[in-house]
Amino acid sequence: MDAARVIEALNRTLGHRHVERETLLIHSDQGRQYRAADYRDLLKEQKIVCSMSAKGCCWDNAVVESCFSTL
């Protein structure tokens, strides 16, 4: 996956939902698409806080993934 697809998805989401961007937190792994300058610039421009899991730590998302699996 490249950064362009992630940027497109984020732009679509922001266009369809009314959210206070200053309160928005996006958590991701350290994939290259999330480390790309264009993606990081968009987050900064939109005042969205970025959170990344620690390198090599697959357990960072475990709690959230467990919660979503029950929905």
Secondary structure, DSSP 8 states (H G I E B T S, - for coil): --HHHHHHHHHHHHHHS---GGG-EEEE---HHHH-HHHHHHHHHTT-EEEE--TT-TTTTHHHHHHHHT-
